[in-house]
Amino acid sequence: MDLQERQQIIALVKREVVPAIGCTEPMAVALCVARATEILGCRPERVTALLSANILKNAMGVGIPGTGMIGLPIAIALGALIGKSAYQLEVLKDCTPQAVEEAKLFMDERRIQINLKEGISEKLYIEVVCEAGEDKAVAIIAGGHTDFRYIARNHEVLLDKQAATAAEAEDDELQLNLRKVYDFALTAPLDEIRFILETARLNKAAAEQSFRGDYGHGLGKMLRGNWEHRIMGDSVFSHILSYTSGACDARMAGAMIPVMSNSGSGNQGISATLPVVVYAEENGKTEEELIRALMLSHLTVIYIKQSLGRLSALCGCVVAATGSSCGITWLMGGSYRQVAYAVQNMIANLTGMICDGAKPSCALKVTTGVSTAVLSAIMAMENRTVTSVEGIIDEDVDQSIRNLTRIGSHGMNETDQVVLDIMTHK
């Protein structure tokens, strides 16, 4: 691997693995509102948000940090009142109780309108119009949770990137496969990839905060209690489940604590990180081994998401847990072949798990994902893998990945519509 390609991969990871406070979909909407408000230059009198169906789905039932409330209206109100676009996905980190009360009043005055954006194919699309008197500001995010494509004030266009951004063009040139991901993670100079350790610090802190509180369904805390000893035992496996679900509990309930996301999802970042961290720490692995296993996990997720897309009908835990299964397999002493076996086993098992929005019960899904990650790693280490005569698995692991992402990005589109219809008509 030459220096240029290595630098491209590092830049890609740094773009995709970033801190976020709260669920990334409502935070992306709040970010768009904050930017439109800044462009407007004053407190908006009216805010209109036109959103893709997947953004609506993922923002309906999730807690907004620092508010004790769920859903988009409070996120939009806070984005307009105290949001700072420079904070990116931590846009609401300056939230205070006083700001929440002001935001509630803003909502009560019916200044916010939220609608489905018709006639778009983009699954991640946010268009915000902020108005005050005769002035109007428009901001559009599309493709990625922080990717501004269009900004205008009145009739002056300040940004217009309706075509692909330079970063995306660069990503298109960077053709990843599992072998390249594996080789990069194992051979890149350690100091160049040491930054990935920050995922361990942030996401472990989120889990430990959840153990001290009572967030969401309390799955992580529950698994650390009597049930851990009575059913699963005080084991590495039970600790992987409790830490991963605990961080998800806190995040989905709206804890004011950052997590490190992956490809625009905090739950994906959590699921790609904590199983690897817990396994490494409890098996006496070195810092270098942890760094390389985390990079293998996170870059695998990024690779798979390149063809799946940011948002889909397929639950992100399927992809993120596949990454962590790779990291765990390598920490167990696995070779590239065994890492590929783990991926095949994951795809054969979890493909088809639906995404029905971001919400506290996501903790159940990430727990299912990472428990399967451990099972797949164990099978791989025994040189057992689902074969190409079974279901959607191909002899070529990269083709199996493409089969997975084809199902998630195309085959489940009708599922996505049905899920959204069910959610909006309850």
Buried (B, 14 or more C-beta within 10 A) or exposed (E): EEEEBBEBBBBBBEBBBBBBBBBBBBBBBBBBBBBBBBBBEEEBBBBBBBBBBBBBBBBBBBBBBBBEBBBBBBBBBBBBBBBBBEBBBBBBBEBEEEBBEBBBEBBEEEBBEBEEBEEBEBBBBBBBBBBBEEBBBBBBBBBBBBBBBBBBBEEEEEEEBEEEBEBBEBBEEBEBEBEBBBEBBEEBEEEEBEBBBBBBEBBBBBBBBBBEBEBBBBBBBBBBEEEBEEEBEEEBBBBBBBBBBBBBBBBBBBBBBBBBBBBBBBBBBBBBBBBBBBBBBEEEBEEEBBBBBBBBBBBBBBBBBBBBBBBBBBBBBBBBBBBBBBBBBBBBEBBBEBBBBBBBBBBBBBBBBBBBBBBBBBBBBBBBBBBBBBBBBBBBBEEEBBEBEEEBBBEBBBEBBBBBBBBBBEBBEEBBEEBBEEBEEE
